[in-house]
Amino acid sequence: MHRLIASLLLCLLLASCASTRMLVQLPTLQLAPSALPQPLQLQQRLQFRFGTHERELDALLEADGSQVRLAVQAMGQTGVRMVWDGTTLEQTRAPWLPPQVRGERVLDDLQFALWPAAAIRAALPAGWTLVDSGGERRLEQGGKAWLLLEPLPDGRVRLRNLAEGYELVIESLDMEQAPP
């Protein structure tokens, strides 16, 4: 059973590990929770694709002015819990979670997708730019896009990390607006 769950969570490697396919090191964002314009409470279905491998996971995300809290689950078991307070990233990991899964990359992807463009731009090192237009975002270095976010016609969003070679499709349900 643990092997099955571990293989399902292998998809987290797609979004969080430094792979040999990495062509460029993406900048670390580590944005303050207070940079969010409003609190978030989202239930998410995550579809990861890395080459021919595809996996689905569930995530619960809560963010307010003081903390970002994320729990990622597979088959009803929590693989990782993260809490970010703007200074420290605390992680609780299941023993079967691969050690290459990095919460920092997961947090950066989350912030790239949800935080305001001005906050992202302020955190970028020299040589990196954020292009934010019509719901699409591109993180570029030297005119080449390495991280892309695009809305899909069905309301989901697709995040493509060209530096590490993975794609993530995110379907979110706002728990504040969910029907009872």
C-alpha positions as CSV (number, residue, x, y, z in Angstrom):
1,M,0.0,0.0,0.0
2,H,2.8,2.4,0.9
3,R,4.5,1.7,-2.4
4,L,1.3,2.6,-4.3
5,I,0.9,5.8,-2.3
6,A,4.6,6.6,-2.8
7,S,4.2,6.2,-6.5
8,L,1.2,8.5,-6.6
9,L,3.1,11.1,-4.7
10,L,6.0,10.7,-7.1
11,C,4.1,13.3,-9.1
12,L,5.1,15.8,-6.4
13,L,8.6,15.3,-7.7
14,L,7.4,16.9,-10.9
15,A,6.6,20.1,-9.0
16,S,9.2,20.1,-6.4
17,C,12.4,18.3,-7.1
18,A,15.5,19.6,-8.8
19,S,15.8,17.2,-11.7
20,T,18.6,16.5,-14.1
21,R,16.3,18.0,-16.8
22,M,16.6,21.4,-15.1
23,L,18.0,23.9,-17.6
24,V,17.9,27.0,-15.4
25,Q,17.4,27.6,-11.7
26,L,14.1,29.3,-11.1
27,P,14.2,32.1,-8.6
28,T,12.8,31.5,-5.1
29,L,9.8,33.8,-4.4
30,Q,9.1,33.2,-0.6
31,L,6.4,35.9,-0.7
32,A,4.8,37.2,2.5
33,P,1.3,35.8,3.2
34,S,0.3,39.4,3.8
35,A,0.9,40.2,0.1
36,L,-2.4,38.4,-0.7
37,P,-5.2,40.9,-1.2
38,Q,-7.7,38.5,0.5
39,P,-7.8,35.2,2.4
40,L,-8.0,32.0,0.4
41,Q,-9.7,28.7,1.3
42,L,-9.4,26.3,-1.6
43,Q,-9.9,22.6,-2.2
44,Q,-7.9,21.6,-5.2
45,R,-7.6,18.7,-7.6
46,L,-4.1,18.6,-9.0
47,Q,-3.1,16.7,-12.2
48,F,0.6,16.4,-12.7
49,R,2.3,15.4,-15.9
50,F,6.0,14.6,-16.3
51,G,6.8,13.1,-19.6
52,T,4.3,10.2,-20.0
53,H,3.6,10.0,-16.2
54,E,0.3,11.4,-15.0
55,R,-1.0,11.5,-11.5
56,E,-3.9,13.1,-9.5
57,L,-3.7,14.4,-6.0
58,D,-6.0,16.5,-3.7
59,A,-4.9,19.5,-1.8
60,L,-6.4,21.8,0.8
61,L,-5.1,25.4,0.8
62,E,-5.7,28.1,3.3
63,A,-4.0,31.4,3.3
64,D,-4.5,34.6,5.2
65,G,-2.4,37.6,6.1
66,S,-0.3,35.6,8.6
67,Q,0.1,32.1,7.2
68,V,-0.2,29.8,4.2
69,R,-1.3,26.3,5.0
70,L,-1.3,23.4,2.5
71,A,-2.0,19.7,2.8
72,V,-1.5,17.3,-0.1
73,Q,-3.2,13.9,0.0
74,A,-3.2,10.8,-2.0
75,M,-5.7,8.0,-1.4
76,G,-6.9,9.6,1.8
77,Q,-3.4,9.8,3.3
78,T,-1.6,13.1,3.9
79,G,1.8,13.1,2.2
80,V,2.9,16.6,3.2
81,R,1.6,19.5,5.3
82,M,3.2,22.8,4.9
83,V,2.9,26.1,6.9
84,W,4.6,29.3,5.6
85,D,4.5,32.4,7.8
86,G,6.6,34.6,5.5
87,T,9.8,33.7,7.3
88,T,9.8,30.0,8.0
89,L,8.5,27.0,6.0
90,E,7.5,24.2,8.3
91,Q,6.9,20.8,6.7
92,T,5.4,17.6,8.1
93,R,6.1,14.7,5.7
94,A,4.9,11.1,5.6
95,P,7.8,8.6,5.9
96,W,7.0,7.3,2.4
97,L,7.3,10.7,0.8
98,P,10.4,10.8,-1.5
99,P,13.1,13.0,0.0
100,Q,13.5,14.9,-3.3
101,V,10.1,16.5,-2.8
102,R,10.8,20.1,-1.9
103,G,8.2,22.2,-0.2
104,E,10.0,25.4,-1.4
105,R,9.2,24.6,-5.1
106,V,5.6,23.7,-4.2
107,L,5.3,27.1,-2.4
108,D,6.9,29.0,-5.2
109,D,4.5,27.4,-7.8
110,L,1.5,28.3,-5.5
111,Q,2.6,31.8,-5.1
112,F,3.4,32.3,-8.8
113,A,-0.2,31.2,-9.5
114,L,-2.1,33.1,-6.8
115,W,-0.1,36.1,-5.5
116,P,-0.4,39.6,-7.1
117,A,2.0,40.4,-9.9
118,A,3.5,43.3,-8.1
119,A,4.5,41.1,-5.2
120,I,6.1,38.6,-7.5
121,R,8.0,41.3,-9.4
122,A,9.4,42.8,-6.2
123,A,10.9,39.4,-5.3
124,L,12.5,38.7,-8.6
125,P,16.3,38.9,-8.9
126,A,18.0,40.9,-11.6
127,G,17.6,39.3,-15.1
128,W,14.1,37.9,-14.4
129,T,10.8,39.5,-15.5
130,L,7.2,38.6,-15.0
131,V,4.8,39.1,-17.9
132,D,1.2,39.2,-16.7
133,S,-1.4,39.7,-19.3
134,G,-5.0,38.6,-19.8
135,G,-4.9,36.0,-17.0
136,E,-1.6,34.5,-18.4
137,R,1.7,34.8,-16.6
138,R,5.2,34.1,-17.8
139,L,8.4,34.1,-15.7
140,E,11.2,35.0,-18.1
141,Q,14.9,35.2,-18.1
142,G,16.6,36.8,-21.1
143,G,13.4,36.8,-23.1
144,K,12.8,33.1,-22.6
145,A,9.8,31.9,-20.6
146,W,10.6,29.2,-18.0
147,L,7.4,29.2,-15.9
148,L,4.0,29.7,-17.5
149,L,0.5,30.0,-16.1
150,E,-2.5,29.9,-18.4
151,P,-6.3,29.8,-17.8
152,L,-8.1,26.9,-19.5
153,P,-11.6,27.2,-21.1
154,D,-13.2,25.0,-18.4
155,G,-12.0,27.3,-15.5
156,R,-8.9,25.3,-14.5
157,V,-5.4,26.7,-14.9
158,R,-2.3,25.1,-16.3
159,L,1.2,25.7,-14.9
160,R,4.1,24.6,-17.1
161,N,7.6,24.5,-15.6
162,L,9.9,24.4,-18.6
163,A,13.0,24.5,-16.4
164,E,12.1,21.2,-14.6
165,G,10.0,19.7,-17.3
166,Y,6.6,19.3,-15.7
167,E,3.0,20.5,-16.1
168,L,0.4,20.9,-13.4
169,V,-3.4,21.4,-14.1
170,I,-5.2,22.9,-11.1
171,E,-8.9,22.8,-10.5
172,S,-9.9,24.9,-7.5
173,L,-13.1,25.1,-5.5
174,D,-13.4,28.1,-3.3
175,M,-14.6,26.7,0.1
176,E,-16.0,30.1,1.0
177,Q,-18.3,30.0,-2.0
178,A,-19.0,26.3,-2.1
179,P,-22.7,25.3,-2.0
180,P,-23.7,23.7,1.3
